């Protein structure tokens, strides 16, 4: 499945066919974002900027380039799609001191990005008060048409919800090989986005944390390969 699909070029979107959430057609991107064409809106979750420097402050050595890598990936998506609006679904900063630790070059890059579109920061649990230094608008959540964008998903039913927080990933076996990938988890009434940040990990969608959000096996994991996205039915997935 993935081996074959990932060899097929898709230079523009690198995406699967549209995912529909409450009637809204959303394109899941292999980059780890969602594109809502009808609203010209790009959606990302859990950037966790300056996670590397937070770990370094605790004596855990990580290369200090996660913020730069994440911003470059965002920059490429903005250049490709030219969105009218970008919504960052919370935990954009790893903690409340992230701004102070961010290097001048990265801070300037981020400020430049937020001025290229209508940028919405959704408050998260790591950043309940996102810095206003970089521009953009800070909100608890935002509703557009049938969809509500917030950080932490609420127990089902939560119709039309687009959220992050859990960093979903999924595992599947293909031709005897086990593949584990970031994913968008959706049952058609809601979607949970993966973490976009370079150092953010992932929680398997079969974990108990999803039981009240995506009950049963009536959902798909839109698994992200290097260049493509493949929707996989929940009953085909493997736990960790």
mmCIF file of the C-alpha atoms, coordinates in Angstrom:
data_MODEL
# 
_entry.id   MODEL 
# 
loop_
_atom_site.group_PDB 
_atom_site.id 
_atom_site.type_symbol 
_atom_site.label_atom_id 
_atom_site.label_alt_id 
_atom_site.label_comp_id 
_atom_site.label_asym_id 
_atom_site.label_entity_id 
_atom_site.label_seq_id 
_atom_site.pdbx_PDB_ins_code 
_atom_site.Cartn_x 
_atom_site.Cartn_y 
_atom_site.Cartn_z 
_atom_site.occupancy 
_atom_site.B_iso_or_equiv 
_atom_site.pdbx_formal_charge 
_atom_site.auth_seq_id 
_atom_site.auth_comp_id 
_atom_site.auth_asym_id 
_atom_site.auth_atom_id 
_atom_site.pdbx_PDB_model_num 
ATOM 1   C CA . UNK A 1 1   ? 0.000   0.000  0.000  1.00 0.00 ? 1   UNK A CA 1 
ATOM 2   C CA . UNK A 1 2   ? 2.412   2.731  1.153  1.00 0.00 ? 2   UNK A CA 1 
ATOM 3   C CA . UNK A 1 3   ? 5.361   1.361  -0.838 1.00 0.00 ? 3   UNK A CA 1 
ATOM 4   C CA . UNK A 1 4   ? 3.389   1.574  -4.066 1.00 0.00 ? 4   UNK A CA 1 
ATOM 5   C CA . UNK A 1 5   ? 1.552   4.814  -3.358 1.00 0.00 ? 5   UNK A CA 1 
ATOM 6   C CA . UNK A 1 6   ? 4.614   6.769  -2.268 1.00 0.00 ? 6   UNK A CA 1 
ATOM 7   C CA . UNK A 1 7   ? 6.229   6.228  -5.683 1.00 0.00 ? 7   UNK A CA 1 
ATOM 8   C CA . UNK A 1 8   ? 3.403   8.064  -7.415 1.00 0.00 ? 8   UNK A CA 1 
ATOM 9   C CA . UNK A 1 9   ? 4.266   11.771 -7.903 1.00 0.00 ? 9   UNK A CA 1 
ATOM 10  C CA . UNK A 1 10  ? 1.865   14.457 -6.739 1.00 0.00 ? 10  UNK A CA 1 
ATOM 11  C CA . UNK A 1 11  ? 3.826   17.644 -7.030 1.00 0.00 ? 11  UNK A CA 1 
ATOM 12  C CA . UNK A 1 12  ? 1.099   20.092 -6.034 1.00 0.00 ? 12  UNK A CA 1 
ATOM 13  C CA . UNK A 1 13  ? -0.781  18.676 -3.042 1.00 0.00 ? 13  UNK A CA 1 
ATOM 14  C CA . UNK A 1 14  ? 0.970   15.505 -1.858 1.00 0.00 ? 14  UNK A CA 1 
ATOM 15  C CA . UNK A 1 15  ? -2.464  14.623 -0.522 1.00 0.00 ? 15  UNK A CA 1 
ATOM 16  C CA . UNK A 1 16  ? -5.252  12.076 -0.454 1.00 0.00 ? 16  UNK A CA 1 
ATOM 17  C CA . UNK A 1 17  ? -8.747  12.733 -1.843 1.00 0.00 ? 17  UNK A CA 1 
ATOM 18  C CA . UNK A 1 18  ? -10.806 15.101 0.233  1.00 0.00 ? 18  UNK A CA 1 
ATOM 19  C CA . UNK A 1 19  ? -11.735 14.191 3.784  1.00 0.00 ? 19  UNK A CA 1 
ATOM 20  C CA . UNK A 1 20  ? -15.271 15.372 4.571  1.00 0.00 ? 20  UNK A CA 1 
ATOM 21  C CA . UNK A 1 21  ? -16.101 16.593 8.069  1.00 0.00 ? 21  UNK A CA 1 
ATOM 22  C CA . UNK A 1 22  ? -19.741 17.602 8.452  1.00 0.00 ? 22  UNK A CA 1 
ATOM 23  C CA . UNK A 1 23  ? -19.880 18.330 4.728  1.00 0.00 ? 23  UNK A CA 1 
ATOM 24  C CA . UNK A 1 24  ? -16.700 20.429 4.602  1.00 0.00 ? 24  UNK A CA 1 
ATOM 25  C CA . UNK A 1 25  ? -14.159 19.076 2.095  1.00 0.00 ? 25  UNK A CA 1 
ATOM 26  C CA . UNK A 1 26  ? -10.681 19.115 3.623  1.00 0.00 ? 26  UNK A CA 1 
ATOM 27  C CA . UNK A 1 27  ? -7.427  18.086 1.991  1.00 0.00 ? 27  UNK A CA 1 
ATOM 28  C CA . UNK A 1 28  ? -5.038  16.173 4.260  1.00 0.00 ? 28  UNK A CA 1 
ATOM 29  C CA . UNK A 1 29  ? -1.447  17.055 3.381  1.00 0.00 ? 29  UNK A CA 1 
ATOM 30  C CA . UNK A 1 30  ? 1.529   14.764 3.753  1.00 0.00 ? 30  UNK A CA 1 
ATOM 31  C CA . UNK A 1 31  ? 3.280   17.705 5.430  1.00 0.00 ? 31  UNK A CA 1 
ATOM 32  C CA . UNK A 1 32  ? 1.013   17.224 8.474  1.00 0.00 ? 32  UNK A CA 1 
ATOM 33  C CA . UNK A 1 33  ? -1.513  20.004 7.818  1.00 0.00 ? 33  UNK A CA 1 
ATOM 34  C CA . UNK A 1 34  ? -5.052  20.389 6.487  1.00 0.00 ? 34  UNK A CA 1 
ATOM 35  C CA . UNK A 1 35  ? -6.051  22.630 3.594  1.00 0.00 ? 35  UNK A CA 1 
ATOM 36  C CA . UNK A 1 36  ? -9.659  23.900 3.398  1.00 0.00 ? 36  UNK A CA 1 
ATOM 37  C CA . UNK A 1 37  ? -9.911  25.063 -0.183 1.00 0.00 ? 37  UNK A CA 1 
ATOM 38  C CA . UNK A 1 38  ? -13.383 26.624 0.124  1.00 0.00 ? 38  UNK A CA 1 
ATOM 39  C CA . UNK A 1 39  ? -12.103 29.016 2.790  1.00 0.00 ? 39  UNK A CA 1 
ATOM 40  C CA . UNK A 1 40  ? -8.516  29.270 1.509  1.00 0.00 ? 40  UNK A CA 1 
ATOM 41  C CA . UNK A 1 41  ? -7.460  28.205 4.995  1.00 0.00 ? 41  UNK A CA 1 
ATOM 42  C CA . UNK A 1 42  ? -4.445  26.249 6.209  1.00 0.00 ? 42  UNK A CA 1 
ATOM 43  C CA . UNK A 1 43  ? -4.669  24.446 9.565  1.00 0.00 ? 43  UNK A CA 1 
ATOM 44  C CA . UNK A 1 44  ? -1.770  23.114 11.636 1.00 0.00 ? 44  UNK A CA 1 
ATOM 45  C CA . UNK A 1 45  ? -1.540  21.810 15.186 1.00 0.00 ? 45  UNK A CA 1 
ATOM 46  C CA . UNK A 1 46  ? 1.035   21.547 17.952 1.00 0.00 ? 46  UNK A CA 1 
ATOM 47  C CA . UNK A 1 47  ? 4.063   23.355 16.548 1.00 0.00 ? 47  UNK A CA 1 
ATOM 48  C CA . UNK A 1 48  ? 5.788   23.140 19.956 1.00 0.00 ? 48  UNK A CA 1 
ATOM 49  C CA . UNK A 1 49  ? 8.273   25.845 19.007 1.00 0.00 ? 49  UNK A CA 1 
ATOM 50  C CA . UNK A 1 50  ? 11.395  25.853 21.207 1.00 0.00 ? 50  UNK A CA 1 
ATOM 51  C CA . UNK A 1 51  ? 10.845  22.343 22.526 1.00 0.00 ? 51  UNK A CA 1 
ATOM 52  C CA . UNK A 1 52  ? 14.531  21.648 21.886 1.00 0.00 ? 52  UNK A CA 1 
ATOM 53  C CA . UNK A 1 53  ? 15.687  24.576 24.013 1.00 0.00 ? 53  UNK A CA 1 
ATOM 54  C CA . UNK A 1 54  ? 13.252  23.557 26.771 1.00 0.00 ? 54  UNK A CA 1 
ATOM 55  C CA . UNK A 1 55  ? 14.817  20.111 26.908 1.00 0.00 ? 55  UNK A CA 1 
ATOM 56  C CA . UNK A 1 56  ? 18.323  21.605 26.817 1.00 0.00 ? 56  UNK A CA 1 
ATOM 57  C CA . UNK A 1 57  ? 17.485  23.733 29.856 1.00 0.00 ? 57  UNK A CA 1 
ATOM 58  C CA . UNK A 1 58  ? 16.692  20.502 31.704 1.00 0.00 ? 58  UNK A CA 1 
ATOM 59  C CA . UNK A 1 59  ? 19.988  18.920 30.693 1.00 0.00 ? 59  UNK A CA 1 
ATOM 60  C CA . UNK A 1 60  ? 18.587  16.824 27.830 1.00 0.00 ? 60  UNK A CA 1 
ATOM 61  C CA . UNK A 1 61  ? 20.790  17.451 24.817 1.00 0.00 ? 61  UNK A CA 1 
ATOM 62  C CA . UNK A 1 62  ? 18.887  17.895 21.541 1.00 0.00 ? 62  UNK A CA 1 
ATOM 63  C CA . UNK A 1 63  ? 20.043  19.750 18.426 1.00 0.00 ? 63  UNK A CA 1 
ATOM 64  C CA . UNK A 1 64  ? 18.609  23.285 18.775 1.00 0.00 ? 64  UNK A CA 1 
ATOM 65  C CA . UNK A 1 65  ? 17.096  23.436 15.285 1.00 0.00 ? 65  UNK A CA 1 
ATOM 66  C CA . UNK A 1 66  ? 13.502  22.310 15.780 1.00 0.00 ? 66  UNK A CA 1 
ATOM 67  C CA . UNK A 1 67  ? 12.023  25.813 15.617 1.00 0.00 ? 67  UNK A CA 1 
ATOM 68  C CA . UNK A 1 68  ? 13.936  26.641 12.448 1.00 0.00 ? 68  UNK A CA 1 
ATOM 69  C CA . UNK A 1 69  ? 12.883  23.376 10.788 1.00 0.00 ? 69  UNK A CA 1 
ATOM 70  C CA . UNK A 1 70  ? 9.225   23.837 11.732 1.00 0.00 ? 70  UNK A CA 1 
ATOM 71  C CA . UNK A 1 71  ? 9.156   27.442 10.481 1.00 0.00 ? 71  UNK A CA 1 
ATOM 72  C CA . UNK A 1 72  ? 10.738  26.459 7.166  1.00 0.00 ? 72  UNK A CA 1 
ATOM 73  C CA . UNK A 1 73  ? 8.086   23.787 6.661  1.00 0.00 ? 73  UNK A CA 1 
ATOM 74  C CA . UNK A 1 74  ? 5.369   26.337 7.444  1.00 0.00 ? 74  UNK A CA 1 
ATOM 75  C CA . UNK A 1 75  ? 6.954   28.843 5.090  1.00 0.00 ? 75  UNK A CA 1 
ATOM 76  C CA . UNK A 1 76  ? 6.893   26.277 2.263  1.00 0.00 ? 76  UNK A CA 1 
ATOM 77  C CA . UNK A 1 77  ? 3.196   25.532 2.810  1.00 0.00 ? 77  UNK A CA 1 
ATOM 78  C CA . UNK A 1 78  ? 2.280   29.220 2.890  1.00 0.00 ? 78  UNK A CA 1 
ATOM 79  C CA . UNK A 1 79  ? 4.230   29.809 -0.318 1.00 0.00 ? 79  UNK A CA 1 
ATOM 80  C CA . UNK A 1 80  ? 2.513   26.848 -2.009 1.00 0.00 ? 80  UNK A CA 1 
ATOM 81  C CA . UNK A 1 81  ? -1.087  27.570 -1.017 1.00 0.00 ? 81  UNK A CA 1 
ATOM 82  C CA . UNK A 1 82  ? -1.100  31.332 -0.335 1.00 0.00 ? 82  UNK A CA 1 
ATOM 83  C CA . UNK A 1 83  ? -3.811  30.941 2.337  1.00 0.00 ? 83  UNK A CA 1 
ATOM 84  C CA . UNK A 1 84  ? -6.139  33.760 3.278  1.00 0.00 ? 84  UNK A CA 1 
ATOM 85  C CA . UNK A 1 85  ? -6.044  32.451 6.848  1.00 0.00 ? 85  UNK A CA 1 
ATOM 86  C CA . UNK A 1 86  ? -3.840  30.146 8.897  1.00 0.00 ? 86  UNK A CA 1 
ATOM 87  C CA . UNK A 1 87  ? -5.126  28.576 12.114 1.00 0.00 ? 87  UNK A CA 1 
ATOM 88  C CA . UNK A 1 88  ? -2.574  27.141 14.573 1.00 0.00 ? 88  UNK A CA 1 
ATOM 89  C CA . UNK A 1 89  ? -4.504  24.802 16.899 1.00 0.00 ? 89  UNK A CA 1 
ATOM 90  C CA . UNK A 1 90  ? -2.681  25.439 20.173 1.00 0.00 ? 90  UNK A CA 1 
ATOM 91  C CA . UNK A 1 91  ? 0.591   24.354 21.763 1.00 0.00 ? 91  UNK A CA 1 
ATOM 92  C CA . UNK A 1 92  ? 2.291   26.450 19.116 1.00 0.00 ? 92  UNK A CA 1 
ATOM 93  C CA . UNK A 1 93  ? 4.918   27.307 21.759 1.00 0.00 ? 93  UNK A CA 1 
ATOM 94  C CA . UNK A 1 94  ? 6.283   24.549 23.952 1.00 0.00 ? 94  UNK A CA 1 
ATOM 95  C CA . UNK A 1 95  ? 5.954   26.639 27.113 1.00 0.00 ? 95  UNK A CA 1 
ATOM 96  C CA . UNK A 1 96  ? 5.439   30.199 28.328 1.00 0.00 ? 96  UNK A CA 1 
ATOM 97  C CA . UNK A 1 97  ? 9.183   30.957 28.187 1.00 0.00 ? 97  UNK A CA 1 
ATOM 98  C CA . UNK A 1 98  ? 9.608   29.838 24.568 1.00 0.00 ? 98  UNK A CA 1 
ATOM 99  C CA . UNK A 1 99  ? 9.552   33.405 23.264 1.00 0.00 ? 99  UNK A CA 1 
ATOM 100 C CA . UNK A 1 100 ? 12.472  34.411 25.496 1.00 0.00 ? 100 UNK A CA 1 
ATOM 101 C CA . UNK A 1 101 ? 14.573  31.447 24.316 1.00 0.00 ? 101 UNK A CA 1 
ATOM 102 C CA . UNK A 1 102 ? 13.882  31.890 20.611 1.00 0.00 ? 102 UNK A CA 1 
ATOM 103 C CA . UNK A 1 103 ? 16.788  33.161 18.556 1.00 0.00 ? 103 UNK A CA 1 
ATOM 104 C CA . UNK A 1 104 ? 16.519  36.501 16.785 1.00 0.00 ? 104 UNK A CA 1 
ATOM 105 C CA . UNK A 1 105 ? 16.580  34.962 13.299 1.00 0.00 ? 105 UNK A CA 1 
ATOM 106 C CA . UNK A 1 106 ? 13.770  32.522 14.097 1.00 0.00 ? 106 UNK A CA 1 
ATOM 107 C CA . UNK A 1 107 ? 11.726  35.219 15.831 1.00 0.00 ? 107 UNK A CA 1 
ATOM 108 C CA . UNK A 1 108 ? 12.024  37.449 12.771 1.00 0.00 ? 108 UNK A CA 1 
ATOM 109 C CA . UNK A 1 109 ? 11.047  34.560 10.496 1.00 0.00 ? 109 UNK A CA 1 
ATOM 110 C CA . UNK A 1 110 ? 7.953   33.786 12.573 1.00 0.00 ? 110 UNK A CA 1 
ATOM 111 C CA . UNK A 1 111 ? 6.870   37.438 12.641 1.00 0.00 ? 111 UNK A CA 1 
ATOM 112 C CA . UNK A 1 112 ? 7.229   37.547 8.869  1.00 0.00 ? 112 UNK A CA 1 
ATOM 113 C CA . UNK A 1 113 ? 5.029   34.491 8.438  1.00 0.00 ? 113 UNK A CA 1 
ATOM 114 C CA . UNK A 1 114 ? 2.230   35.838 10.614 1.00 0.00 ? 114 UNK A CA 1 
ATOM 115 C CA . UNK A 1 115 ? 2.069   39.008 8.519  1.00 0.00 ? 115 UNK A CA 1 
ATOM 116 C CA . UNK A 1 116 ? 1.601   37.097 5.257  1.00 0.00 ? 116 UNK A CA 1 
ATOM 117 C CA . UNK A 1 117 ? -1.907  35.897 6.124  1.00 0.00 ? 117 UNK A CA 1 
ATOM 118 C CA . UNK A 1 118 ? -4.707  36.266 8.659  1.00 0.00 ? 118 UNK A CA 1 
ATOM 119 C CA . UNK A 1 119 ? -3.013  34.270 11.415 1.00 0.00 ? 119 UNK A CA 1 
ATOM 120 C CA . UNK A 1 120 ? -5.055  32.797 14.292 1.00 0.00 ? 120 UNK A CA 1 
ATOM 121 C CA . UNK A 1 121 ? -3.345  31.417 17.391 1.00 0.00 ? 121 UNK A CA 1 
ATOM 122 C CA . UNK A 1 122 ? -5.620  29.029 19.306 1.00 0.00 ? 122 UNK A CA 1 
ATOM 123 C CA . UNK A 1 123 ? -4.655  28.821 22.989 1.00 0.00 ? 123 UNK A CA 1 
ATOM 124 C CA . UNK A 1 124 ? -3.314  25.442 24.094 1.00 0.00 ? 124 UNK A CA 1 
ATOM 125 C CA . UNK A 1 125 ? -2.410  23.764 27.371 1.00 0.00 ? 125 UNK A CA 1 
ATOM 126 C CA . UNK A 1 126 ? 1.307   24.462 26.845 1.00 0.00 ? 126 UNK A CA 1 
ATOM 127 C CA . UNK A 1 127 ? 0.661   28.044 25.756 1.00 0.00 ? 127 UNK A CA 1 
ATOM 128 C CA . UNK A 1 128 ? -2.589  29.273 27.333 1.00 0.00 ? 128 UNK A CA 1 
ATOM 129 C CA . UNK A 1 129 ? -1.400  32.827 26.629 1.00 0.00 ? 129 UNK A CA 1 
ATOM 130 C CA . UNK A 1 130 ? 0.410   32.737 23.262 1.00 0.00 ? 130 UNK A CA 1 
ATOM 131 C CA . UNK A 1 131 ? 2.799   35.647 22.834 1.00 0.00 ? 131 UNK A CA 1 
ATOM 132 C CA . UNK A 1 132 ? 1.404   38.662 20.955 1.00 0.00 ? 132 UNK A CA 1 
ATOM 133 C CA . UNK A 1 133 ? 4.909   39.733 19.991 1.00 0.00 ? 133 UNK A CA 1 
ATOM 134 C CA . UNK A 1 134 ? 4.756   37.906 16.674 1.00 0.00 ? 134 UNK A CA 1 
ATOM 135 C CA . UNK A 1 135 ? 1.426   39.256 15.463 1.00 0.00 ? 135 UNK A CA 1 
ATOM 136 C CA . UNK A 1 136 ? -1.754  37.375 14.717 1.00 0.00 ? 136 UNK A CA 1 
ATOM 137 C CA . UNK A 1 137 ? -4.938  37.030 16.782 1.00 0.00 ? 137 UNK A CA 1 
ATOM 138 C CA . UNK A 1 138 ? -5.249  34.885 19.924 1.00 0.00 ? 138 UNK A CA 1 
ATOM 139 C CA . UNK A 1 139 ? -8.533  33.005 20.459 1.00 0.00 ? 139 UNK A CA 1 
ATOM 140 C CA . UNK A 1 140 ? -9.783  30.131 22.601 1.00 0.00 ? 140 UNK A CA 1 
ATOM 141 C CA . UNK A 1 141 ? -11.532 28.656 19.573 1.00 0.00 ? 141 UNK A CA 1 
ATOM 142 C CA . UNK A 1 142 ? -13.019 29.777 16.279 1.00 0.00 ? 142 UNK A CA 1 
ATOM 143 C CA . UNK A 1 143 ? -16.111 28.602 14.426 1.00 0.00 ? 143 UNK A CA 1 
ATOM 144 C CA . UNK A 1 144 ? -16.398 28.780 10.628 1.00 0.00 ? 144 UNK A CA 1 
ATOM 145 C CA . UNK A 1 145 ? -19.372 27.284 8.830  1.00 0.00 ? 145 UNK A CA 1 
ATOM 146 C CA . UNK A 1 146 ? -19.947 23.736 10.144 1.00 0.00 ? 146 UNK A CA 1 
ATOM 147 C CA . UNK A 1 147 ? -16.523 23.518 11.789 1.00 0.00 ? 147 UNK A CA 1 
ATOM 148 C CA . UNK A 1 148 ? -15.162 24.539 15.196 1.00 0.00 ? 148 UNK A CA 1 
ATOM 149 C CA . UNK A 1 149 ? -11.395 24.830 15.631 1.00 0.00 ? 149 UNK A CA 1 
ATOM 150 C CA . UNK A 1 150 ? -9.987  24.294 19.136 1.00 0.00 ? 150 UNK A CA 1 
ATOM 151 C CA . UNK A 1 151 ? -6.929  22.792 20.790 1.00 0.00 ? 151 UNK A CA 1 
ATOM 152 C CA . UNK A 1 152 ? -8.145  19.917 22.940 1.00 0.00 ? 152 UNK A CA 1 
ATOM 153 C CA . UNK A 1 153 ? -10.798 17.566 21.552 1.00 0.00 ? 153 UNK A CA 1 
ATOM 154 C CA . UNK A 1 154 ? -13.963 17.092 23.581 1.00 0.00 ? 154 UNK A CA 1 
ATOM 155 C CA . UNK A 1 155 ? -15.769 13.791 24.213 1.00 0.00 ? 155 UNK A CA 1 
ATOM 156 C CA . UNK A 1 156 ? -18.060 12.581 21.448 1.00 0.00 ? 156 UNK A CA 1 
ATOM 157 C CA . UNK A 1 157 ? -20.338 13.772 20.105 1.00 0.00 ? 157 UNK A CA 1 
ATOM 158 C CA . UNK A 1 158 ? -18.500 16.973 19.275 1.00 0.00 ? 158 UNK A CA 1 
ATOM 159 C CA . UNK A 1 159 ? -19.808 17.570 15.783 1.00 0.00 ? 159 UNK A CA 1 
ATOM 160 C CA . UNK A 1 160 ? -17.647 19.568 13.409 1.00 0.00 ? 160 UNK A CA 1 
ATOM 161 C CA . UNK A 1 161 ? -14.659 19.741 15.739 1.00 0.00 ? 161 UNK A CA 1 
ATOM 162 C CA . UNK A 1 162 ? -11.144 20.176 14.328 1.00 0.00 ? 162 UNK A CA 1 
ATOM 163 C CA . UNK A 1 163 ? -8.567  19.776 17.109 1.00 0.00 ? 163 UNK A CA 1 
ATOM 164 C CA . UNK A 1 164 ? -5.021  18.753 17.955 1.00 0.00 ? 164 UNK A CA 1 
ATOM 165 C CA . UNK A 1 165 ? -3.416  18.052 21.349 1.00 0.00 ? 165 UNK A CA 1 
ATOM 166 C CA . UNK A 1 166 ? -3.088  14.251 21.136 1.00 0.00 ? 166 UNK A CA 1 
ATOM 167 C CA . UNK A 1 167 ? -0.506  14.077 18.323 1.00 0.00 ? 167 UNK A CA 1 
ATOM 168 C CA . UNK A 1 168 ? -2.241  11.131 16.594 1.00 0.00 ? 168 UNK A CA 1 
ATOM 169 C CA . UNK A 1 169 ? -0.291  8.492  14.744 1.00 0.00 ? 169 UNK A CA 1 
ATOM 170 C CA . UNK A 1 170 ? -1.242  5.058  13.440 1.00 0.00 ? 170 UNK A CA 1 
ATOM 171 C CA . UNK A 1 171 ? 0.425   1.729  12.719 1.00 0.00 ? 171 UNK A CA 1 
ATOM 172 C CA . UNK A 1 172 ? -0.455  -0.743 9.975  1.00 0.00 ? 172 UNK A CA 1 
ATOM 173 C CA . UNK A 1 173 ? 1.160   -3.856 8.547  1.00 0.00 ? 173 UNK A CA 1 
ATOM 174 C CA . UNK A 1 174 ? 1.846   -3.845 4.801  1.00 0.00 ? 174 UNK A CA 1 
ATOM 175 C CA . UNK A 1 175 ? 3.349   -6.902 3.115  1.00 0.00 ? 175 UNK A CA 1 
ATOM 176 C CA . UNK A 1 176 ? 4.693   -8.057 6.459  1.00 0.00 ? 176 UNK A CA 1 
ATOM 177 C CA . UNK A 1 177 ? 6.287   -4.720 7.249  1.00 0.00 ? 177 UNK A CA 1 
ATOM 178 C CA . UNK A 1 178 ? 4.963   -2.623 10.122 1.00 0.00 ? 178 UNK A CA 1 
ATOM 179 C CA . UNK A 1 179 ? 4.604   1.071  9.298  1.00 0.00 ? 179 UNK A CA 1 
ATOM 180 C CA . UNK A 1 180 ? 3.955   3.751  11.899 1.00 0.00 ? 180 UNK A CA 1 
ATOM 181 C CA . UNK A 1 181 ? 3.056   7.218  10.651 1.00 0.00 ? 181 UNK A CA 1 
ATOM 182 C CA . UNK A 1 182 ? 1.546   10.518 11.758 1.00 0.00 ? 182 UNK A CA 1 
ATOM 183 C CA . UNK A 1 183 ? -2.106  10.757 10.805 1.00 0.00 ? 183 UNK A CA 1 
ATOM 184 C CA . UNK A 1 184 ? -5.318  12.730 10.868 1.00 0.00 ? 184 UNK A CA 1 
ATOM 185 C CA . UNK A 1 185 ? -7.907  10.673 12.748 1.00 0.00 ? 185 UNK A CA 1 
ATOM 186 C CA . UNK A 1 186 ? -11.489 11.241 11.610 1.00 0.00 ? 186 UNK A CA 1 
ATOM 187 C CA . UNK A 1 187 ? -14.912 9.608  11.693 1.00 0.00 ? 187 UNK A CA 1 
ATOM 188 C CA . UNK A 1 188 ? -16.493 12.222 9.436  1.00 0.00 ? 188 UNK A CA 1 
ATOM 189 C CA . UNK A 1 189 ? -17.911 14.242 12.334 1.00 0.00 ? 189 UNK A CA 1 
ATOM 190 C CA . UNK A 1 190 ? -14.569 15.472 13.663 1.00 0.00 ? 190 UNK A CA 1 
ATOM 191 C CA . UNK A 1 191 ? -10.855 15.406 12.835 1.00 0.00 ? 191 UNK A CA 1 
ATOM 192 C CA . UNK A 1 192 ? -7.826  15.289 15.129 1.00 0.00 ? 192 UNK A CA 1 
ATOM 193 C CA . UNK A 1 193 ? -4.637  16.626 13.567 1.00 0.00 ? 193 UNK A CA 1 
ATOM 194 C CA . UNK A 1 194 ? -1.099  15.362 14.139 1.00 0.00 ? 194 UNK A CA 1 
ATOM 195 C CA . UNK A 1 195 ? 1.628   17.497 15.638 1.00 0.00 ? 195 UNK A CA 1 
ATOM 196 C CA . UNK A 1 196 ? 3.362   19.652 13.027 1.00 0.00 ? 196 UNK A CA 1 
ATOM 197 C CA . UNK A 1 197 ? 6.397   20.441 15.200 1.00 0.00 ? 197 UNK A CA 1 
ATOM 198 C CA . UNK A 1 198 ? 9.735   18.884 14.302 1.00 0.00 ? 198 UNK A CA 1 
ATOM 199 C CA . UNK A 1 199 ? 10.291  17.380 17.774 1.00 0.00 ? 199 UNK A CA 1 
ATOM 200 C CA . UNK A 1 200 ? 6.705   16.433 18.612 1.00 0.00 ? 200 UNK A CA 1 
ATOM 201 C CA . UNK A 1 201 ? 5.984   12.741 19.104 1.00 0.00 ? 201 UNK A CA 1 
ATOM 202 C CA . UNK A 1 202 ? 2.829   10.753 18.437 1.00 0.00 ? 202 UNK A CA 1 
ATOM 203 C CA . UNK A 1 203 ? 0.170   8.785  20.318 1.00 0.00 ? 203 UNK A CA 1 
ATOM 204 C CA . UNK A 1 204 ? -1.339  5.738  18.613 1.00 0.00 ? 204 UNK A CA 1 
ATOM 205 C CA . UNK A 1 205 ? -5.012  6.276  17.700 1.00 0.00 ? 205 UNK A CA 1 
ATOM 206 C CA . UNK A 1 206 ? -5.892  2.931  19.307 1.00 0.00 ? 206 UNK A CA 1 
ATOM 207 C CA . UNK A 1 207 ? -4.726  4.208  22.687 1.00 0.00 ? 207 UNK A CA 1 
ATOM 208 C CA . UNK A 1 208 ? -7.321  4.483  25.458 1.00 0.00 ? 208 UNK A CA 1 
ATOM 209 C CA . UNK A 1 209 ? -7.041  8.294  25.242 1.00 0.00 ? 209 UNK A CA 1 
ATOM 210 C CA . UNK A 1 210 ? -9.157  8.222  22.050 1.00 0.00 ? 210 UNK A CA 1 
ATOM 211 C CA . UNK A 1 211 ? -11.945 5.967  23.362 1.00 0.00 ? 211 UNK A CA 1 
ATOM 212 C CA . UNK A 1 212 ? -14.360 8.809  24.170 1.00 0.00 ? 212 UNK A CA 1 
ATOM 213 C CA . UNK A 1 213 ? -13.416 10.734 21.039 1.00 0.00 ? 213 UNK A CA 1 
ATOM 214 C CA . UNK A 1 214 ? -13.525 8.086  18.307 1.00 0.00 ? 214 UNK A CA 1 
ATOM 215 C CA . UNK A 1 215 ? -15.512 5.231  19.858 1.00 0.00 ? 215 UNK A CA 1 
ATOM 216 C CA . UNK A 1 216 ? -15.468 1.841  18.168 1.00 0.00 ? 216 UNK A CA 1 
ATOM 217 C CA . UNK A 1 217 ? -13.822 1.303  14.807 1.00 0.00 ? 217 UNK A CA 1 
ATOM 218 C CA . UNK A 1 218 ? -15.910 3.652  12.696 1.00 0.00 ? 218 UNK A CA 1 
ATOM 219 C CA . UNK A 1 219 ? -13.053 5.988  11.846 1.00 0.00 ? 219 UNK A CA 1 
ATOM 220 C CA . UNK A 1 220 ? -10.090 6.224  9.505  1.00 0.00 ? 220 UNK A CA 1 
ATOM 221 C CA . UNK A 1 221 ? -6.491  7.192  10.078 1.00 0.00 ? 221 UNK A CA 1 
ATOM 222 C CA . UNK A 1 222 ? -5.279  9.340  7.203  1.00 0.00 ? 222 UNK A CA 1 
ATOM 223 C CA . UNK A 1 223 ? -1.686  8.134  7.385  1.00 0.00 ? 223 UNK A CA 1 
ATOM 224 C CA . UNK A 1 224 ? 1.094   10.354 6.068  1.00 0.00 ? 224 UNK A CA 1 
ATOM 225 C CA . UNK A 1 225 ? 3.961   8.992  4.050  1.00 0.00 ? 225 UNK A CA 1 
ATOM 226 C CA . UNK A 1 226 ? 6.904   10.931 2.708  1.00 0.00 ? 226 UNK A CA 1 
ATOM 227 C CA . UNK A 1 227 ? 4.848   12.432 -0.133 1.00 0.00 ? 227 UNK A CA 1 
ATOM 228 C CA . UNK A 1 228 ? 1.375   10.901 0.044  1.00 0.00 ? 228 UNK A CA 1 
ATOM 229 C CA . UNK A 1 229 ? -1.567  10.349 2.382  1.00 0.00 ? 229 UNK A CA 1 
ATOM 230 C CA . UNK A 1 230 ? -3.480  7.065  2.622  1.00 0.00 ? 230 UNK A CA 1 
ATOM 231 C CA . UNK A 1 231 ? -6.758  6.671  4.577  1.00 0.00 ? 231 UNK A CA 1 
ATOM 232 C CA . UNK A 1 232 ? -6.724  3.387  6.516  1.00 0.00 ? 232 UNK A CA 1 
ATOM 233 C CA . UNK A 1 233 ? -9.817  1.945  8.214  1.00 0.00 ? 233 UNK A CA 1 
ATOM 234 C CA . UNK A 1 234 ? -9.502  1.586  11.985 1.00 0.00 ? 234 UNK A CA 1 
ATOM 235 C CA . UNK A 1 235 ? -10.037 -2.181 11.931 1.00 0.00 ? 235 UNK A CA 1 
ATOM 236 C CA . UNK A 1 236 ? -6.820  -2.559 9.913  1.00 0.00 ? 236 UNK A CA 1 
ATOM 237 C CA . UNK A 1 237 ? -4.662  -0.657 12.414 1.00 0.00 ? 237 UNK A CA 1 
ATOM 238 C CA . UNK A 1 238 ? -2.315  -2.078 15.031 1.00 0.00 ? 238 UNK A CA 1 
ATOM 239 C CA . UNK A 1 239 ? -1.741  -0.845 18.562 1.00 0.00 ? 239 UNK A CA 1 
ATOM 240 C CA . UNK A 1 240 ? 1.757   -0.137 19.869 1.00 0.00 ? 240 UNK A CA 1 
# 
